[in-house]
Amino acid sequence: MLRRHKGVPVAIAAAGTLVSMVALGPVTSAVAAPTWRTHVCHGTSRHPGELRGRSLDVIVRGLCLVRSGPVAISRNLVITRHSALIAVFGMHHTHINLAGNIVIHKGGTMILGCNPKSFPCADDPHPKRPSLISRDRVGGSIFATDALGVVVHNAWIGHNVRQLGGGGGLTCKPLGPFTHVHSPAYSAWEDNWIGGSIWVKHVHSCWLGVIRNWIGVSATVSRNKMKDPDAMEVVSNVVHQDLTCWRNNPKVQFGDSHGDPNRVGLHAFFECGFHRVIPNPSGQHVHFDHISVHLH
């Protein structure tokens, strides 16, 4: 995957592949006019669309990139069925400032945000010592229903996150736009500020992680099933109210994240309960941690 797969770091190599993919052909500019209006960003893997400037609403059809300058959207961004938005670039002040919601439909993919530590930007000129960062802002919520994969890093999300179903099935074979970076389809929510709650439910995929997020209300990770035995890393989060992890396969674990226990303000239930002590990292029998501890 872009982050890692079975312990092999591939983020930097994957980013280089993505840049090469963009260079295959001319980019179709989807937003160029200075006025606020609705735009459709459409493209293919050989000729991806590019989202720029200001828009009222944005509709993504096919493959759309955000790789140059700030993008301002005054209402909503919709990723249609089997389409993809790739916004993992940090040069040229690249980021998205969205006032409303992001909606991802069946089979859709969104890869949003990058930072030097956990997910280097695809255009970082020093991939071995990355320094670029994106600061995407979503004023509303992110809703993904039966999406193929949702990978979000370093974003500010004003309200809620809801990812229900999808994931591409119990396989670690590359699928959809992930094939361009030789990665399995997967989902990750890492290093984000989420003002409301996050729900991730009924996702069947290769790998899932919910790591180092600040969550203003509650978090629920339930009934998800992953192919990779290292999956289901729900660690190092700050959750101000309740954290519920239930009926996941594999069960929530530290994996190879070398993360810290979740810090929870009110209640922690089931696989993320305060009582649960598990190996950290997984696969050894020397060091153990509580998966969750009290915030105060």
Residue frames as qw, qx, qy, qz and C-alpha x, y, z in Angstrom:
[[0.000, 0.888, 0.459, 0.000, 0.00, 0.00, 0.00],
 [0.258, 0.820, -0.076, 0.506, 1.06, 3.63, -0.14],
 [0.451, -0.796, 0.297, -0.274, 1.78, 3.67, 3.57],
 [0.104, -0.467, 0.878, -0.023, 3.26, 0.20, 3.96],
 [0.897, 0.032, -0.182, -0.402, 2.35, -3.39, 3.22],
 [0.967, -0.143, -0.160, 0.133, 3.62, -6.33, 5.27],
 [0.635, -0.644, 0.096, 0.416, 6.31, -4.17, 6.83],
 [0.587, 0.150, 0.336, 0.721, 7.84, -2.92, 3.58],
 [0.037, 0.725, 0.162, -0.669, 7.92, 0.89, 3.38],
 [0.463, 0.321, 0.611, 0.556, 6.84, 1.85, -0.13],
 [0.092, 0.868, 0.352, -0.337, 5.47, 5.37, 0.30],
 [0.103, -0.703, 0.334, 0.620, 8.41, 7.08, -1.38],
 [0.222, -0.071, 0.828, 0.511, 8.61, 4.68, -4.31],
 [0.219, 0.615, 0.757, 0.016, 4.86, 4.85, -4.75],
 [0.058, 0.853, 0.135, -0.501, 4.96, 8.62, -4.86],
 [0.129, -0.480, 0.581, 0.645, 7.55, 8.51, -7.65],
 [0.222, 0.251, 0.886, 0.321, 5.33, 6.17, -9.61],
 [0.153, 0.781, 0.554, -0.244, 2.42, 8.55, -9.21],
 [0.002, -0.765, 0.183, 0.618, 4.45, 11.48, -10.53],
 [0.173, -0.193, 0.794, 0.549, 5.49, 9.37, -13.51],
 [0.232, 0.518, 0.822, 0.057, 1.85, 8.56, -14.16],
 [0.120, 0.853, 0.245, -0.445, 1.01, 12.26, -14.24],
 [0.083, -0.632, 0.459, 0.619, 3.81, 12.86, -16.73],
 [0.496, 0.175, 0.806, 0.272, 2.42, 10.35, -19.19],
 [0.215, 0.566, 0.579, 0.546, 0.24, 12.94, -20.85],
 [0.018, -0.352, 0.042, -0.935, -1.11, 16.48, -20.66],
 [0.045, -0.353, -0.766, 0.535, -3.27, 17.33, -17.71],
 [0.084, -0.605, -0.560, -0.560, -6.81, 18.54, -18.31],
 [0.042, 0.036, -0.416, 0.908, -7.51, 21.62, -16.26],
 [0.157, -0.551, -0.815, -0.088, -10.93, 21.40, -14.64],
 [0.203, -0.887, -0.356, 0.210, -11.04, 24.75, -12.86],
 [0.522, 0.121, 0.116, 0.836, -9.56, 27.85, -14.42],
 [0.044, -0.713, -0.324, -0.620, -12.22, 30.55, -14.36],
 [0.140, 0.205, -0.495, 0.833, -12.06, 33.16, -11.57],
 [0.558, -0.291, -0.023, -0.777, -15.80, 32.99, -10.88],
 [0.355, -0.115, 0.848, -0.376, -17.45, 30.65, -8.39],
 [0.751, 0.182, -0.231, -0.592, -19.33, 27.90, -10.19],
 [0.875, -0.147, 0.446, -0.116, -19.77, 24.13, -10.31],
 [0.319, 0.645, -0.640, -0.269, -17.04, 22.22, -12.11],
 [0.992, 0.001, 0.106, -0.072, -16.52, 18.66, -13.25],
 [0.100, -0.700, 0.691, 0.150, -12.94, 17.39, -12.92],
 [0.950, 0.181, 0.209, -0.147, -12.64, 14.46, -15.33],
 [0.208, 0.720, -0.644, -0.152, -9.70, 12.48, -16.65],
 [0.978, 0.056, -0.198, -0.035, -8.05, 9.10, -17.14],
 [0.788, -0.479, 0.172, 0.346, -4.83, 7.52, -15.89],
 [0.632, 0.207, 0.289, 0.689, -3.06, 8.73, -19.05],
 [0.075, 0.461, 0.156, 0.870, -4.72, 12.13, -19.09],
 [0.294, -0.507, -0.695, 0.417, -5.79, 12.95, -15.52],
 [0.051, -0.863, -0.274, -0.422, -7.89, 15.99, -14.79],
 [0.436, -0.004, -0.414, 0.799, -6.50, 18.69, -12.55],
 [0.252, -0.838, -0.482, -0.049, -8.49, 20.71, -10.04],
 [0.408, 0.068, -0.140, 0.900, -7.42, 24.33, -9.55],
 [0.077, -0.303, -0.093, -0.945, -8.68, 27.65, -8.33],
 [0.318, 0.076, 0.534, -0.780, -12.13, 28.39, -6.93],
 [0.291, -0.210, -0.811, -0.462, -15.39, 26.49, -7.37],
 [0.597, -0.310, 0.091, -0.734, -18.92, 26.44, -6.02],
 [0.888, -0.157, 0.393, -0.178, -19.17, 22.62, -6.11],
 [0.163, 0.547, -0.768, -0.289, -16.85, 20.00, -7.62],
 [0.940, 0.085, 0.212, -0.255, -17.81, 16.68, -9.20],
 [0.161, -0.555, 0.777, 0.251, -15.02, 14.15, -9.86],
 [0.913, 0.308, 0.133, -0.234, -15.42, 11.77, -12.80],
 [0.819, 0.430, -0.259, 0.280, -12.50, 9.45, -13.57],
 [0.721, -0.245, -0.220, 0.609, -9.10, 10.47, -12.20],
 [0.025, 0.932, 0.067, 0.355, -8.59, 13.98, -10.79],
 [0.678, -0.061, -0.318, 0.660, -5.42, 15.43, -9.25],
 [0.181, -0.977, -0.064, -0.088, -4.81, 18.39, -6.96],
 [0.827, -0.115, 0.009, 0.550, -1.14, 19.33, -7.36],
 [0.369, 0.275, 0.073, 0.885, -0.84, 23.07, -7.85],
 [0.106, -0.306, 0.069, -0.944, -1.82, 25.97, -5.63],
 [0.253, 0.156, 0.723, -0.624, -4.69, 26.24, -3.14],
 [0.220, -0.320, -0.754, -0.530, -8.10, 24.95, -4.23],
 [0.229, 0.086, 0.483, -0.841, -11.14, 26.66, -2.69],
 [0.255, -0.328, -0.813, -0.408, -14.60, 25.03, -2.82],
 [0.264, -0.251, 0.247, -0.898, -17.46, 26.97, -1.26],
 [0.813, -0.157, 0.066, -0.558, -19.86, 24.03, -0.99],
 [0.862, -0.200, 0.452, -0.109, -19.33, 20.29, -1.61],
 [0.198, 0.527, -0.763, -0.318, -17.01, 17.86, -3.41],
 [0.887, 0.073, 0.308, -0.337, -18.52, 14.66, -4.84],
 [0.034, -0.421, 0.857, 0.296, -16.46, 11.69, -6.07],
 [0.795, 0.167, -0.123, -0.570, -18.69, 9.66, -8.39],
 [0.954, -0.091, 0.271, -0.086, -18.77, 5.87, -8.74],
 [0.892, 0.084, 0.210, 0.390, -15.35, 4.31, -9.47],
 [0.334, 0.843, -0.084, 0.413, -13.68, 7.72, -9.69],
 [0.749, -0.321, -0.243, 0.527, -10.66, 8.96, -7.74],
 [0.011, 0.966, -0.099, 0.240, -9.30, 12.18, -6.25],
 [0.818, -0.083, -0.189, 0.537, -5.55, 12.20, -5.58],
 [0.025, -0.926, 0.069, -0.371, -4.34, 15.17, -3.52],
 [0.847, -0.438, -0.001, 0.301, -0.95, 14.18, -2.05],
 [0.569, 0.480, 0.010, 0.668, 1.19, 17.09, -3.27],
 [0.461, -0.707, -0.296, 0.447, 2.88, 19.76, -1.16],
 [0.373, -0.102, 0.205, 0.899, 4.66, 22.16, -3.50],
 [0.043, -0.321, -0.405, -0.855, 3.12, 25.37, -4.89],
 [0.308, -0.067, 0.418, -0.852, 1.03, 25.90, -1.71],
 [0.486, -0.105, -0.726, -0.475, -1.08, 22.90, -2.67],
 [0.074, 0.159, 0.847, -0.502, -4.04, 22.19, -0.41],
 [0.215, -0.502, -0.674, -0.498, -7.84, 22.02, -0.47],
 [0.098, 0.097, 0.484, -0.864, -10.01, 24.46, 1.48],
 [0.278, -0.337, -0.772, -0.461, -13.56, 23.08, 1.37],
 [0.318, -0.250, 0.287, -0.868, -16.46, 24.73, 3.20],
 [0.813, -0.093, -0.038, -0.574, -18.91, 21.84, 2.89],
 [0.830, -0.216, 0.499, -0.124, -18.77, 18.05, 2.69],
 [0.198, 0.424, -0.806, -0.362, -16.88, 15.40, 0.74],
 [0.843, 0.095, 0.345, -0.402, -19.09, 12.56, -0.55],
 [0.051, 0.419, -0.855, -0.302, -17.48, 9.41, -1.98],
 [0.836, 0.130, 0.005, -0.533, -19.73, 7.01, -3.88],
 [0.941, -0.077, 0.328, -0.028, -19.46, 3.27, -4.53],
 [0.863, 0.250, 0.167, 0.407, -16.04, 2.19, -5.79],
 [0.197, 0.926, -0.094, 0.308, -14.63, 5.69, -5.38],
 [0.776, -0.153, -0.230, 0.568, -11.19, 6.47, -3.99],
 [0.010, -0.961, 0.067, -0.267, -9.78, 9.48, -2.19],
 [0.765, -0.146, -0.204, 0.593, -6.14, 9.91, -1.19],
 [0.031, -0.914, -0.104, -0.391, -5.89, 13.25, 0.59],
 [0.398, -0.880, 0.225, -0.129, -3.03, 14.89, 2.43],
 [0.838, 0.230, -0.318, 0.379, 0.63, 14.23, 3.15],
 [0.370, -0.893, 0.236, -0.102, 3.29, 14.89, 5.78],
 [0.297, 0.675, -0.672, 0.074, 6.98, 14.09, 6.25],
 [0.338, -0.388, 0.792, -0.329, 6.64, 11.47, 8.99],
 [0.592, 0.107, 0.761, -0.242, 3.87, 9.08, 7.99],
 [0.612, 0.567, 0.541, 0.103, 2.99, 9.82, 4.35],
 [0.301, -0.396, 0.261, 0.827, 5.51, 11.88, 2.29],
 [0.471, 0.695, 0.092, -0.536, 4.17, 14.16, -0.43],
 [0.844, 0.336, 0.374, 0.185, 4.40, 12.76, -3.94],
 [0.488, 0.798, -0.003, 0.354, 6.26, 15.83, -5.23],
 [0.524, -0.812, 0.187, 0.175, 8.76, 16.18, -2.37],
 [0.524, 0.758, -0.387, 0.040, 12.14, 16.95, -4.01],
 [0.072, 0.509, -0.804, 0.299, 13.97, 15.05, -1.24],
 [0.816, -0.205, -0.357, -0.405, 12.08, 11.76, -0.89],
 [0.707, -0.021, -0.613, 0.353, 14.70, 10.25, 1.43],
 [0.256, -0.256, -0.475, 0.802, 14.45, 13.24, 3.77],
 [0.008, -0.645, -0.579, -0.499, 10.96, 14.62, 3.07],
 [0.165, -0.198, -0.375, 0.891, 9.90, 18.01, 4.41],
 [0.270, -0.196, -0.346, -0.877, 6.76, 19.06, 2.48],
 [0.090, 0.315, 0.833, -0.447, 3.36, 19.05, 4.13],
 [0.178, -0.410, -0.524, -0.725, -0.21, 19.68, 3.00],
 [0.074, 0.180, 0.618, -0.761, -2.85, 21.33, 5.18],
 [0.234, -0.325, -0.684, -0.610, -6.23, 20.39, 3.77],
 [0.194, 0.104, 0.531, -0.818, -9.36, 21.72, 5.44],
 [0.249, -0.371, -0.788, -0.424, -12.89, 20.27, 5.25],
 [0.241, -0.261, 0.264, -0.897, -15.42, 22.49, 6.97],
 [0.795, -0.148, -0.049, -0.586, -18.17, 19.87, 7.01],
 [0.777, -0.250, 0.563, -0.132, -17.98, 16.07, 7.02],
 [0.232, 0.396, -0.801, -0.385, -16.57, 13.21, 4.92],
 [0.802, 0.089, 0.414, -0.421, -19.08, 10.53, 3.88],
 [0.223, 0.398, -0.818, -0.351, -17.87, 7.39, 2.08],
 [0.804, 0.063, 0.399, -0.437, -20.35, 4.66, 1.14],
 [0.919, 0.203, 0.322, 0.105, -18.95, 1.43, -0.38],
 [0.220, 0.892, -0.371, -0.133, -15.78, 3.30, -1.37],
 [0.876, 0.287, -0.334, 0.197, -12.78, 1.34, -2.65],
 [0.677, -0.173, -0.328, 0.635, -10.32, 3.15, -0.40],
 [0.102, -0.948, -0.079, -0.292, -10.08, 6.34, 1.66],
 [0.734, -0.106, -0.217, 0.634, -6.62, 7.47, 2.76],
 [0.058, -0.920, -0.110, -0.371, -6.55, 10.79, 4.67],
 [0.681, -0.194, -0.280, 0.648, -3.53, 12.36, 6.38],
 [0.321, -0.189, -0.127, 0.919, -2.98, 15.67, 8.13],
 [0.103, -0.502, -0.492, -0.704, -6.45, 17.08, 7.43],
 [0.148, 0.101, 0.492, -0.852, -8.66, 19.39, 9.51],
 [0.247, -0.361, -0.792, -0.427, -12.25, 18.06, 9.42],
 [0.226, -0.316, 0.210, -0.897, -14.83, 20.27, 11.08],
 [0.762, -0.186, 0.114, -0.610, -17.59, 17.73, 11.72],
 [0.828, -0.179, 0.503, -0.174, -17.78, 13.96, 11.21],
 [0.213, 0.408, -0.814, -0.354, -16.23, 11.08, 9.28],
 [0.793, 0.070, 0.469, -0.383, -18.43, 8.18, 8.17],
 [0.292, 0.417, -0.779, -0.367, -16.98, 5.31, 6.14],
 [0.740, 0.029, 0.522, -0.424, -19.48, 2.50, 5.60],
 [0.885, 0.305, 0.351, -0.036, -18.87, -0.66, 3.56],
 [0.568, 0.787, -0.242, 0.004, -16.68, -1.16, 0.52],
 [0.501, -0.673, 0.530, 0.122, -12.93, -1.72, 0.55],
 [0.453, 0.560, -0.614, -0.322, -12.57, -3.94, -2.51],
 [0.954, -0.073, -0.235, -0.174, -12.97, -7.26, -0.68],
 [0.728, -0.587, 0.344, 0.083, -10.62, -9.51, 1.27],
 [0.842, 0.365, 0.090, 0.387, -7.60, -9.23, -0.99],
 [0.356, -0.750, 0.176, 0.529, -4.24, -7.51, -1.02],
 [0.557, 0.285, 0.512, 0.588, -4.05, -7.44, -4.81],
 [0.048, -0.248, 0.068, 0.965, -3.84, -3.95, -6.36],
 [0.213, 0.634, 0.741, 0.060, -7.24, -2.62, -7.40],
 [0.125, 0.940, 0.318, -0.001, -8.51, 0.47, -9.21],
 [0.227, 0.920, -0.208, 0.244, -6.29, 3.57, -8.97],
 [0.625, -0.655, 0.423, 0.026, -4.11, 1.79, -6.40],
 [0.910, 0.196, 0.257, 0.258, -2.70, -0.31, -9.25],
 [0.432, 0.838, -0.093, 0.320, -0.80, 2.76, -10.51],
 [0.131, -0.766, 0.531, -0.337, 1.30, 2.72, -7.34],
 [0.591, 0.159, -0.789, 0.057, 1.46, -1.09, -7.12],
 [0.155, -0.183, 0.650, -0.721, -0.54, -1.03, -3.91],
 [0.127, -0.430, -0.894, 0.002, -3.45, -2.99, -2.49],
 [0.278, -0.644, -0.248, -0.668, -6.61, -1.02, -1.87],
 [0.466, -0.304, -0.648, 0.520, -6.75, 0.06, 1.77],
 [0.182, -0.855, -0.233, -0.426, -8.02, 2.80, 4.07],
 [0.568, -0.162, -0.407, 0.696, -6.22, 4.95, 6.63],
 [0.169, -0.914, -0.162, -0.330, -7.13, 7.91, 8.82],
 [0.750, -0.213, -0.220, 0.586, -3.92, 9.31, 10.28],
 [0.370, -0.169, -0.096, 0.909, -2.76, 12.56, 11.89],
 [0.079, -0.546, -0.473, -0.686, -6.12, 14.30, 11.46],
 [0.109, 0.105, 0.491, -0.858, -8.10, 16.78, 13.57],
 [0.242, -0.392, -0.775, -0.432, -11.77, 15.69, 13.58],
 [0.209, -0.275, 0.253, -0.904, -14.19, 18.02, 15.31],
 [0.778, -0.169, 0.001, -0.605, -17.04, 15.50, 15.60],
 [0.780, -0.220, 0.573, -0.122, -17.08, 11.71, 15.50],
 [0.310, 0.450, -0.739, -0.394, -15.63, 9.02, 13.24],
 [0.841, 0.033, 0.457, -0.287, -17.38, 5.79, 12.26],
 [0.308, 0.457, -0.755, -0.354, -15.65, 3.09, 10.18],
 [0.674, 0.001, 0.630, -0.386, -17.91, 0.07, 9.71],
 [0.827, 0.349, 0.425, -0.114, -18.33, -2.99, 7.45],
 [0.342, 0.795, -0.441, -0.237, -15.18, -2.32, 5.41],
 [0.926, -0.056, 0.343, 0.144, -13.62, -5.44, 3.82],
 [0.407, 0.870, -0.277, 0.018, -10.17, -4.70, 2.42],
 [0.752, 0.291, -0.447, 0.387, -6.44, -5.38, 2.79],
 [0.469, -0.109, -0.458, 0.747, -5.52, -3.00, 5.63],
 [0.213, -0.840, -0.306, -0.395, -7.11, -0.39, 7.88],
 [0.503, -0.118, -0.430, 0.740, -5.57, 2.07, 10.30],
 [0.204, -0.890, -0.228, -0.339, -6.97, 4.82, 12.55],
 [0.749, -0.172, -0.220, 0.601, -3.86, 6.40, 14.05],
 [0.364, -0.196, -0.124, 0.902, -2.81, 9.65, 15.80],
 [0.077, -0.586, -0.455, -0.666, -6.13, 11.45, 15.30],
 [0.051, 0.102, 0.495, -0.861, -7.59, 14.10, 17.62],
 [0.233, -0.419, -0.769, -0.423, -11.32, 13.32, 17.82],
 [0.170, -0.301, 0.222, -0.912, -13.62, 15.84, 19.46],
 [0.753, -0.207, 0.079, -0.619, -16.53, 13.48, 20.21],
 [0.794, -0.203, 0.555, -0.142, -16.48, 9.68, 19.75],
 [0.286, 0.488, -0.735, -0.373, -14.97, 6.96, 17.55],
 [0.846, 0.028, 0.447, -0.289, -16.44, 3.64, 16.41],
 [0.290, 0.475, -0.764, -0.326, -14.54, 0.96, 14.45],
 [0.628, -0.022, 0.678, -0.381, -16.74, -2.09, 14.04],
 [0.809, 0.335, 0.465, -0.131, -17.46, -5.14, 11.89],
 [0.386, 0.786, -0.417, -0.245, -14.48, -4.57, 9.60],
 [0.924, -0.090, 0.347, 0.132, -12.53, -7.47, 8.07],
 [0.192, 0.846, -0.442, -0.229, -9.02, -7.24, 6.58],
 [0.927, 0.288, -0.232, 0.065, -6.79, -9.65, 4.66],
 [0.402, 0.548, -0.524, 0.513, -3.50, -8.42, 6.16],
 [0.684, -0.450, -0.538, 0.201, -2.96, -9.91, 9.67],
 [0.401, -0.105, -0.248, 0.876, -1.19, -6.64, 10.63],
 [0.114, -0.506, -0.358, -0.776, -4.34, -4.62, 9.93],
 [0.487, -0.730, -0.438, -0.196, -6.79, -2.93, 12.33],
 [0.481, -0.048, -0.346, 0.804, -4.30, -0.58, 13.95],
 [0.240, -0.833, -0.285, -0.408, -6.38, 1.79, 16.10],
 [0.701, -0.345, -0.267, 0.564, -3.73, 3.48, 18.25],
 [0.387, -0.117, -0.044, 0.914, -2.35, 6.81, 19.48],
 [0.090, -0.609, -0.456, -0.643, -5.70, 8.58, 19.14],
 [0.024, 0.103, 0.512, -0.852, -7.13, 11.20, 21.49],
 [0.272, -0.459, -0.710, -0.460, -10.90, 10.60, 21.80],
 [0.116, -0.295, 0.340, -0.885, -12.75, 13.04, 24.02],
 [0.731, -0.182, 0.172, -0.635, -15.83, 10.92, 24.64],
 [0.862, -0.106, 0.469, -0.162, -16.27, 7.20, 23.76],
 [0.243, 0.510, -0.753, -0.339, -14.14, 4.73, 21.79],
 [0.838, 0.050, 0.436, -0.324, -15.88, 1.55, 20.59],
 [0.286, 0.468, -0.768, -0.330, -14.14, -1.26, 18.66],
 [0.693, 0.018, 0.585, -0.422, -16.29, -4.32, 18.07],
 [0.831, 0.286, 0.474, -0.048, -16.28, -7.50, 15.96],
 [0.357, 0.808, -0.402, -0.242, -13.28, -6.62, 13.81],
 [0.929, -0.059, 0.319, 0.177, -11.14, -9.28, 12.13],
 [0.578, -0.090, -0.655, 0.479, -8.33, -9.16, 13.04],
 [0.380, -0.815, -0.394, 0.188, -9.04, -7.56, 16.39],
 [0.075, 0.962, -0.137, 0.222, -7.73, -4.06, 17.03],
 [0.870, -0.228, -0.025, 0.435, -3.98, -4.21, 17.67],
 [0.220, -0.823, 0.231, 0.469, -0.83, -2.10, 17.82],
 [0.818, 0.561, 0.052, 0.119, 0.56, -3.95, 14.80],
 [0.727, 0.017, -0.001, 0.687, 3.96, -2.62, 13.74],
 [0.066, 0.896, 0.191, 0.396, 2.93, 1.01, 14.31],
 [0.511, -0.025, -0.438, 0.739, 5.02, 1.34, 17.50],
 [0.207, -0.627, -0.208, -0.722, 2.14, 3.52, 18.64],
 [0.048, -0.139, 0.640, -0.754, 0.86, 4.52, 22.05],
 [0.043, 0.460, 0.864, -0.201, -2.40, 3.61, 23.80],
 [0.075, -0.626, -0.432, -0.645, -5.49, 5.56, 22.80],
 [0.091, -0.109, -0.511, 0.848, -6.37, 8.29, 25.30],
 [0.241, -0.495, -0.709, -0.441, -10.12, 8.29, 25.93],
 [0.139, -0.348, 0.240, -0.895, -12.16, 10.85, 27.83],
 [0.701, -0.220, 0.182, -0.654, -15.22, 8.78, 28.85],
 [0.860, -0.089, 0.467, -0.187, -15.69, 5.11, 27.93],
 [0.253, 0.503, -0.755, -0.335, -13.66, 2.55, 25.98],
 [0.850, 0.023, 0.309, -0.427, -15.45, -0.60, 24.90],
 [0.963, 0.239, 0.119, -0.047, -14.65, -4.17, 23.76],
 [0.849, 0.252, -0.006, 0.465, -11.46, -4.48, 21.63],
 [0.277, 0.591, -0.163, 0.739, -10.47, -0.94, 22.67],
 [0.617, -0.724, -0.264, -0.160, -11.49, -1.35, 26.32],
 [0.146, -0.833, 0.436, -0.307, -9.38, -0.01, 29.16],
 [0.812, -0.377, 0.428, -0.125, -8.97, -3.56, 30.48],
 [0.927, 0.356, 0.069, 0.098, -7.36, -4.96, 27.31],
 [0.296, -0.764, 0.509, 0.263, -3.58, -5.44, 27.45],
 [0.899, 0.407, 0.151, 0.054, -1.86, -6.65, 24.25],
 [0.721, -0.153, 0.226, 0.637, 1.65, -6.89, 22.74],
 [0.255, 0.964, 0.036, -0.067, 3.17, -3.64, 21.50],
 [0.495, 0.294, -0.432, -0.694, 4.38, -4.13, 18.81],
 [0.924, 0.030, 0.125, -0.361, 2.43, -7.22, 17.81],
 [0.864, 0.372, -0.337, 0.044, 4.15, -10.54, 17.29],
 [0.376, 0.382, -0.662, 0.524, 6.39, -10.47, 20.39],
 [0.691, -0.546, -0.467, -0.083, 5.93, -11.46, 24.01],
 [0.533, -0.033, -0.367, 0.762, 8.10, -8.98, 25.88],
 [0.007, 0.091, 0.176, -0.980, 6.41, -5.60, 25.87],
 [0.062, -0.578, -0.798, -0.156, 2.68, -5.14, 26.51],
 [0.048, -0.023, 0.120, -0.991, 0.44, -2.06, 26.69],
 [0.324, 0.548, 0.632, -0.441, -3.16, -1.18, 27.40],
 [0.339, 0.434, 0.586, 0.595, -4.83, -0.47, 24.06],
 [0.101, -0.755, -0.231, -0.605, -6.62, 2.48, 25.73],
 [0.391, -0.233, -0.548, 0.702, -6.04, 4.61, 28.82],
 [0.059, -0.855, -0.476, 0.196, -7.99, 7.41, 30.47],
 [0.371, 0.700, 0.096, 0.602, -7.48, 10.85, 28.97],
 [0.164, -0.736, 0.245, -0.610, -7.61, 12.63, 32.34]]
